[in-house]
Amino acid sequence: MEKLVPWEGVKISIFREVQNKTHAFGKRDKGSKRGGEAPGPGEPGGLSGRADEAPPGAPGRKKGVPHGPDSGFLDSSNNKEAGRPMGQENDIKKRSGGKHFTWEERVRLETLVRALYPCGRRPNFAELARRLGRHRSSVSREYHRGKTVNRDSQLREFPVYSAQKAQDAAERAALDKGPRPRLTTGVAAAVSELILREKLSPYAAVVRLRKRGDLPWVPCERSVYYAIDAGLLGVSRGHLPYKPAGKRRKKSGTRMAYTNAGGRPITERPPGAEDRSEYGHWEMDTVVGGTGTSPACLLVMTERMTRRQIIRKLPARTQEAVIRELDRLERSRRGFFKGLKTITCDNGCEFLDFAAIEKSAKHAGRRCEVFYAHPYRASERGSNENANRIVRRFIPKGADISKFTRTQIRRIEDWINALPRKILDGLSAEEKVTLYFEEHAA
């Protein structure tokens, strides 16, 4: 019976054969003419393949190079059979980078995280990368892609990694691969209408169109910005709600306000307010009208976790008006202050009576705790300041707030609460609040 030769032996024999033929080609008779015809395939001393395309000694020919592109050696250097289509599964050549996580690797990562770092312990990405044979940064990005929240037997929340969530996110991102569809007239008109008439940002417009579901294709947020810069939508950067900011104020050291020595600083807030893990922690501020107009202003309150907004019209920017409106909200049947825990505000004169703000209008005791941000640190109430900026889309600076009715202000509040938020994964504040209370109904 004929003995089979292993594939490695075949490769070695081919390599030696090519080397011998190449060296033999270099040792030919030097007395032959340059224009002499080389032996063809099948003749003694002849070569096969591309080696017989040029005569010996022709210009551009490199002699004695066994591994050149024309030697024929590269044609048999890979480990695939001749005529077999190359695929990702059959290509055993090791890839240097750019390989995505597979479903099996995600399941293995979830198993390792649950076994080595239970109950929300912070994972060591370097150790996980060593076990998975991946780079630490790749494992970190994959962990945050599939990061979700779980609860223990005492309903305490802690972060975990979900392979299913990461796989769904990867599959959604894979839908954007391939040739980019053209921005048709209908899609461009729908996007520009949402930006110009409804004053939505490009991200909110994209989310609104996807939820509507009446278009065969909706561009991503970046494509909308590219189209705006190219002038394809009839929308300029000046029409967008957020424009480039000017020169920033130089930060100085933190201190408490000189007029509010008795107030508790923001550094004493509970952890649930700092990491936005609990519902009921609010930020509060006032939006004033133009100089020389009526003293009417707006009381704007923002819930830190869900970004829910409460906007109320005040007759004046006074402590009495603020406390009266807070009492009215507490007594309301709509449950605005359901689960109220803390209120964070600035050091404005209308918020200095913290004892009256904390006092409950329905029962004896306190309804919440009040904390004050440091002077000139609006970033410590970033959600509230962002809400004020959205309000300014409808009530610009210098406007007389007394000319706006309570119905109009309520419409502004409902519009903001229905706005899709990128920080909430495309959910609106109302949807986030509803989802939170459904999950915590038990």
C-alpha positions as CSV (number, residue, x, y, z in Angstrom):
1,M,0.0,0.0,0.0
2,E,1.3,3.4,-0.9
3,K,2.5,5.4,2.0
4,L,0.9,8.9,2.4
5,V,3.2,11.8,2.8
6,P,2.3,14.4,5.4
7,W,1.5,18.0,4.2
8,E,4.6,19.4,6.1
9,G,6.8,17.0,4.1
10,V,5.2,18.1,0.9
11,K,5.9,21.7,1.7
12,I,9.6,20.9,2.5
13,S,10.0,19.0,-0.8
14,I,8.5,21.8,-2.8
15,F,10.7,24.3,-1.1
16,R,13.9,22.3,-1.9
17,E,12.8,21.7,-5.4
18,V,12.3,25.4,-6.0
19,Q,15.7,26.2,-4.4
20,N,17.5,23.6,-6.6
21,K,15.8,24.9,-9.8
22,T,16.7,28.5,-8.9
23,H,20.3,27.7,-8.2
24,A,20.5,25.7,-11.4
25,F,19.1,28.7,-13.2
26,G,22.0,30.8,-11.9
27,K,24.7,28.3,-12.9
28,R,23.8,28.1,-16.6
29,D,26.3,28.4,-19.3
30,K,27.6,31.9,-19.2
31,G,28.6,31.7,-22.8
32,S,25.1,31.6,-24.1
33,K,23.8,34.7,-25.9
34,R,21.5,37.1,-24.1
35,G,18.9,36.6,-26.8
36,G,19.0,32.8,-26.5
37,E,15.7,31.2,-25.9
38,A,15.2,29.4,-22.6
39,P,14.0,25.8,-22.6
40,G,10.3,25.6,-22.3
41,P,8.2,23.7,-19.8
42,G,8.9,19.9,-19.9
43,E,12.3,20.2,-21.5
44,P,15.5,19.4,-19.7
45,G,16.5,22.3,-17.5
46,G,13.3,24.1,-18.2
47,L,11.2,26.0,-15.6
48,S,7.5,26.1,-15.1
49,G,5.2,29.0,-14.1
50,R,6.4,32.6,-14.4
51,A,10.0,31.8,-14.5
52,D,10.0,31.2,-18.3
53,E,8.3,34.5,-19.1
54,A,11.7,36.4,-19.5
55,P,15.0,35.1,-21.0
56,P,18.0,34.7,-18.7
57,G,19.8,37.9,-17.9
58,A,17.0,40.2,-19.1
59,P,16.8,43.6,-17.4
60,G,14.7,43.7,-14.3
61,R,15.3,40.1,-13.5
62,K,16.8,39.3,-10.0
63,K,19.1,36.2,-10.1
64,G,19.4,34.0,-7.2
65,V,16.3,35.1,-5.2
66,P,14.6,31.9,-4.1
67,H,11.7,33.7,-2.4
68,G,10.9,36.4,-4.9
69,P,7.3,37.1,-6.1
70,D,8.0,35.3,-9.4
71,S,9.7,32.2,-8.0
72,G,6.5,30.3,-7.5
73,F,7.3,29.7,-3.8
74,L,4.7,32.2,-2.6
75,D,1.9,30.4,-4.4
76,S,2.3,27.3,-2.2
77,S,3.3,29.0,1.1
78,N,-0.2,29.2,2.7
79,N,-1.9,26.2,4.3
80,K,-4.9,26.0,2.0
81,E,-5.7,23.5,-0.8
82,A,-5.6,24.7,-4.3
83,G,-8.9,26.0,-5.7
84,R,-10.5,26.1,-2.2
85,P,-12.3,29.3,-1.4
86,M,-10.8,31.2,1.5
87,G,-13.2,31.9,4.4
88,Q,-12.9,33.3,7.9
89,E,-13.5,29.9,9.5
90,N,-11.0,27.9,7.3
91,D,-8.2,30.5,7.4
92,I,-5.9,29.3,10.1
93,K,-3.4,32.2,9.6
94,K,-3.2,34.1,12.9
95,R,-4.6,37.6,12.7
96,S,-2.6,40.4,14.1
97,G,-5.6,42.5,15.3
98,G,-9.1,43.8,14.6
99,K,-10.8,40.6,15.7
100,H,-14.2,41.1,17.3
101,F,-15.5,39.3,20.3
102,T,-17.6,36.2,19.5
103,W,-20.6,35.0,21.3
104,E,-18.6,32.2,23.0
105,E,-16.0,34.7,24.2
106,R,-18.8,36.9,25.6
107,V,-20.3,34.0,27.5
108,R,-16.8,33.1,28.8
109,L,-16.3,36.7,29.9
110,E,-19.6,36.8,31.7
111,T,-18.8,33.5,33.5
112,L,-15.4,34.8,34.6
113,V,-16.9,38.1,35.9
114,R,-19.6,36.3,37.8
115,A,-17.2,33.7,39.3
116,L,-14.2,36.0,40.1
117,Y,-16.0,39.3,40.9
118,P,-19.4,38.5,42.4
119,C,-21.9,41.0,43.8
120,G,-20.6,44.0,41.9
121,R,-16.9,43.7,42.8
122,R,-14.8,45.8,40.5
123,P,-13.2,43.5,37.9
124,N,-9.5,43.4,37.2
125,F,-9.4,43.9,33.4
126,A,-5.7,42.9,33.2
127,E,-6.5,39.5,34.8
128,L,-9.5,39.0,32.6
129,A,-7.4,39.9,29.5
130,R,-4.8,37.3,30.5
131,R,-7.4,34.6,30.8
132,L,-9.1,35.5,27.6
133,G,-5.9,36.1,25.6
134,R,-7.0,39.6,24.8
135,H,-5.7,43.1,25.3
136,R,-6.8,44.9,28.5
137,S,-8.4,47.8,26.6
138,S,-10.5,45.4,24.5
139,V,-11.8,43.6,27.6
140,S,-12.6,46.9,29.3
141,R,-14.6,48.2,26.2
142,E,-16.4,44.9,25.9
143,Y,-17.3,44.9,29.6
144,H,-18.8,48.4,29.5
145,R,-20.6,47.5,26.3
146,G,-22.5,44.8,28.1
147,K,-22.7,46.4,31.5
148,T,-26.1,46.2,33.2
149,V,-27.6,46.3,36.7
150,N,-28.6,43.3,38.8
151,R,-30.1,43.0,42.3
152,D,-29.4,40.7,45.2
153,S,-31.9,39.2,47.6
154,Q,-32.2,42.5,49.5
155,L,-33.0,44.4,46.3
156,R,-29.6,46.1,46.3
157,E,-28.3,47.0,42.9
158,F,-24.9,46.2,41.6
159,P,-23.3,46.2,38.1
160,V,-22.7,43.0,36.2
161,Y,-21.7,42.0,32.6
162,S,-24.4,40.6,30.4
163,A,-23.2,38.7,27.3
164,Q,-26.7,39.0,25.7
165,K,-26.7,42.8,26.0
166,A,-23.2,43.0,24.5
167,Q,-24.2,40.7,21.7
168,D,-27.3,42.7,20.9
169,A,-25.3,45.9,20.9
170,A,-22.7,44.4,18.5
171,E,-25.5,43.1,16.2
172,R,-27.1,46.6,16.1
173,A,-23.7,48.1,15.3
174,A,-23.2,45.5,12.5
175,L,-26.3,46.7,10.7
176,D,-24.5,49.9,9.8
177,K,-21.8,48.0,7.9
178,G,-21.7,47.8,4.1
179,P,-22.4,50.5,1.5
180,R,-24.0,53.6,3.0
181,P,-27.5,54.2,1.7
182,R,-28.2,57.5,-0.1
183,L,-29.8,60.3,1.8
184,T,-33.0,60.6,-0.1
185,T,-35.2,63.6,-0.4
186,G,-37.8,62.2,2.0
187,V,-35.3,61.3,4.7
188,A,-33.7,64.7,4.4
189,A,-37.0,66.5,4.6
190,A,-38.1,64.5,7.7
191,V,-34.8,65.2,9.5
192,S,-34.8,68.9,8.7
193,E,-38.4,69.3,9.8
194,L,-37.7,67.8,13.2
195,I,-34.6,70.0,13.6
196,L,-36.2,73.3,12.4
197,R,-39.8,73.0,13.5
198,E,-39.6,70.8,16.6
199,K,-36.2,72.2,17.7
200,L,-34.7,68.7,18.2
201,S,-31.0,67.9,18.2
202,P,-29.7,65.5,15.4
203,Y,-29.6,62.7,17.9
204,A,-33.1,63.3,19.1
205,A,-34.3,63.6,15.5
206,V,-32.7,60.2,14.6
207,V,-34.3,58.5,17.6
208,R,-37.7,60.0,16.9
209,L,-37.6,58.8,13.2
210,R,-36.6,55.3,14.3
211,K,-39.4,55.0,16.8
212,R,-41.8,56.3,14.2
213,G,-40.9,53.5,11.8
214,D,-42.3,54.9,8.6
215,L,-39.0,55.2,6.7
216,P,-37.1,52.3,5.1
217,W,-33.8,53.7,6.3
218,V,-32.8,56.3,9.0
219,P,-29.2,57.7,9.0
220,C,-27.1,57.7,12.1
221,E,-26.3,60.8,14.1
222,R,-22.9,61.2,12.5
223,S,-24.4,61.0,9.0
224,V,-26.8,63.8,9.9
225,Y,-24.0,66.0,11.0
226,Y,-22.1,65.3,7.8
227,A,-25.2,66.2,5.8
228,I,-25.5,69.4,7.7
229,D,-21.9,70.4,7.1
230,A,-22.3,69.5,3.4
231,G,-25.5,71.7,3.1
232,L,-27.7,68.8,2.1
233,L,-30.5,69.4,4.7
234,G,-31.0,73.2,4.5
235,V,-29.9,73.3,8.1
236,S,-26.8,75.1,9.4
237,R,-24.9,74.7,12.6
238,G,-26.6,77.9,13.8
239,H,-30.0,76.1,13.7
240,L,-28.8,73.4,16.2
241,P,-29.7,73.8,19.8
242,Y,-26.1,73.5,21.0
243,K,-23.6,75.9,19.5
244,P,-19.8,76.0,20.3
245,A,-19.2,77.6,23.6
246,G,-17.0,80.6,24.1
247,K,-14.0,81.1,26.3
248,R,-14.4,79.3,29.5
249,R,-14.0,80.9,32.9
250,K,-10.9,80.0,34.7
251,K,-11.6,77.7,37.6
252,S,-10.8,78.9,41.1
253,G,-10.7,77.2,44.5
254,T,-14.0,76.0,46.0
255,R,-15.5,77.8,49.0
256,M,-18.9,78.3,50.6
257,A,-21.0,81.4,49.9
258,Y,-20.4,84.2,52.4
259,T,-24.2,84.8,52.6
260,N,-25.0,81.1,53.3
261,A,-22.8,80.1,56.2
262,G,-25.5,77.8,57.7
263,G,-26.2,75.7,54.6
264,R,-24.8,72.2,54.1
265,P,-22.3,71.9,51.2
266,I,-22.8,69.6,48.3
267,T,-19.9,67.4,49.5
268,E,-22.2,66.1,52.3
269,R,-24.8,64.6,49.9
270,P,-25.5,60.9,50.2
271,P,-23.9,58.5,47.8
272,G,-27.2,57.8,46.0
273,A,-27.3,61.4,45.0
274,E,-23.7,61.5,43.8
275,D,-23.8,58.4,41.6
276,R,-27.4,58.9,40.4
277,S,-28.4,55.4,41.5
278,E,-31.5,56.4,43.5
279,Y,-34.6,58.2,42.4
280,G,-35.6,61.3,44.4
281,H,-32.6,63.5,44.3
282,W,-33.4,66.8,42.6
283,E,-31.6,69.9,41.5
284,M,-33.3,73.3,41.6
285,D,-32.7,76.7,40.0
286,T,-34.6,79.8,38.7
287,V,-34.7,81.2,35.2
288,V,-35.3,85.0,35.2
289,G,-36.6,87.4,32.5
290,G,-34.9,90.3,30.9
291,T,-33.8,93.5,32.7
292,G,-36.6,96.0,32.9
293,T,-39.4,93.4,32.5
294,S,-41.7,92.0,35.2
295,P,-40.3,90.2,38.2
296,A,-41.8,86.9,37.1
297,C,-39.4,83.9,36.8
298,L,-39.4,80.1,36.4
299,L,-38.7,77.5,39.0
300,V,-36.9,74.7,37.2
301,M,-36.3,71.3,39.0
302,T,-34.4,68.4,37.6
303,E,-34.4,64.8,38.9
304,R,-30.8,63.6,38.7
305,M,-31.3,59.9,37.8
306,T,-34.2,60.2,35.2
307,R,-33.7,63.9,34.1
308,R,-37.4,64.5,34.7
309,Q,-38.3,68.2,34.7
310,I,-40.7,70.3,36.8
311,I,-41.2,73.9,35.5
312,R,-43.4,76.3,37.4
313,K,-44.0,80.0,36.9
314,L,-43.4,82.2,40.0
315,P,-44.7,85.7,40.4
316,A,-41.3,86.9,41.8
317,R,-37.9,85.6,42.6
318,T,-38.4,85.5,46.4
319,Q,-38.1,82.9,49.2
320,E,-41.8,83.0,49.9
321,A,-42.7,82.3,46.3
322,V,-40.3,79.3,46.1
323,I,-41.6,77.8,49.4
324,R,-45.2,78.3,48.4
325,E,-44.7,76.5,45.1
326,L,-42.8,73.6,46.8
327,D,-45.7,73.1,49.2
328,R,-48.1,73.1,46.3
329,L,-46.1,70.4,44.5
330,E,-45.9,68.3,47.7
331,R,-49.7,68.4,48.1
332,S,-50.3,67.6,44.4
333,R,-52.1,64.4,43.6
334,R,-49.9,63.7,40.7
335,G,-47.1,62.7,43.1
336,F,-44.3,65.0,41.8
337,F,-42.3,64.6,45.0
338,K,-42.9,60.9,45.3
339,G,-39.7,59.5,47.0
340,L,-38.2,63.0,47.5
341,K,-34.9,62.7,49.3
342,T,-32.7,65.7,48.6
343,I,-32.6,69.1,46.8
344,T,-29.4,70.7,45.5
345,C,-29.5,74.3,44.6
346,D,-27.2,77.3,44.2
347,N,-26.6,80.1,46.7
348,G,-29.2,82.5,45.3
349,C,-31.2,84.7,47.6
350,E,-34.4,82.8,46.9
351,F,-32.9,79.5,48.3
352,L,-31.3,80.7,51.5
353,D,-34.1,79.7,53.8
354,F,-33.2,76.0,53.9
355,A,-35.2,75.3,57.0
356,A,-38.4,76.4,55.3
357,I,-37.6,74.4,52.2
358,E,-36.9,71.2,54.2
359,K,-40.1,71.6,56.3
360,S,-43.0,69.4,55.0
361,A,-46.4,70.8,54.3
362,K,-48.2,67.5,54.8
363,H,-46.8,66.1,58.0
364,A,-44.6,67.1,60.9
365,G,-40.9,66.9,60.1
366,R,-38.8,67.3,57.0
367,R,-39.7,66.4,53.5
368,C,-36.1,66.4,52.2
369,E,-32.6,67.6,52.8
370,V,-31.2,70.7,51.1
371,F,-27.6,71.0,49.9
372,Y,-25.8,74.0,48.3
373,A,-23.3,74.0,45.5
374,H,-20.1,76.0,45.7
375,P,-20.1,79.5,44.3
376,Y,-19.3,79.8,40.6
377,R,-19.6,76.1,40.1
378,A,-22.6,75.6,37.9
379,S,-21.1,72.3,36.7
380,E,-22.0,70.8,40.1
381,R,-25.6,71.0,39.0
382,G,-25.0,70.1,35.4
383,S,-28.3,68.4,34.7
384,N,-30.2,71.5,36.0
385,E,-28.1,73.9,33.9
386,N,-28.7,71.8,30.8
387,A,-32.4,71.9,31.5
388,N,-32.2,75.7,31.7
389,R,-30.5,75.8,28.4
390,I,-33.3,73.7,26.8
391,V,-35.9,76.1,28.3
392,R,-34.0,79.0,26.7
393,R,-34.9,77.5,23.3
394,F,-38.5,78.5,23.9
395,I,-38.0,81.5,26.3
396,P,-34.8,83.4,25.1
397,K,-32.8,85.6,27.3
398,G,-34.4,89.1,27.7
399,A,-37.9,87.8,27.2
400,D,-40.7,88.8,29.6
401,I,-41.7,85.6,31.4
402,S,-45.0,87.2,32.6
403,K,-46.3,87.0,29.0
404,F,-46.1,83.2,28.9
405,T,-49.1,81.5,30.3
406,R,-49.0,78.5,32.6
407,T,-50.4,76.3,29.8
408,Q,-47.5,77.3,27.5
409,I,-45.0,76.6,30.3
410,R,-46.6,73.2,30.9
411,R,-46.2,72.4,27.2
412,I,-42.5,73.2,27.4
413,E,-42.2,70.9,30.4
414,D,-44.0,68.1,28.6
415,W,-41.8,68.6,25.5
416,I,-38.6,68.3,27.5
417,N,-39.8,65.2,29.4
418,A,-40.7,63.5,26.0
419,L,-37.3,64.4,24.5
420,P,-35.2,61.3,23.6
421,R,-31.9,61.4,25.6
422,K,-28.7,59.9,24.5
423,I,-27.6,59.6,28.1
424,L,-30.7,57.4,28.7
425,D,-30.0,55.2,25.7
426,G,-32.7,56.9,23.6
427,L,-35.4,56.9,26.3
428,S,-37.2,60.0,27.4
429,A,-37.4,61.2,31.0
430,E,-41.0,60.1,31.2
431,E,-40.2,56.6,29.9
432,K,-37.3,56.4,32.3
433,V,-39.5,57.3,35.3
434,T,-42.2,54.8,34.2
435,L,-39.7,52.1,33.8
436,Y,-38.1,52.8,37.2
437,F,-41.4,52.6,39.1
438,E,-42.5,49.5,37.2
439,E,-39.3,47.7,38.2
440,H,-39.6,48.9,41.9
441,A,-43.4,48.3,42.1
442,A,-42.8,45.3,44.4
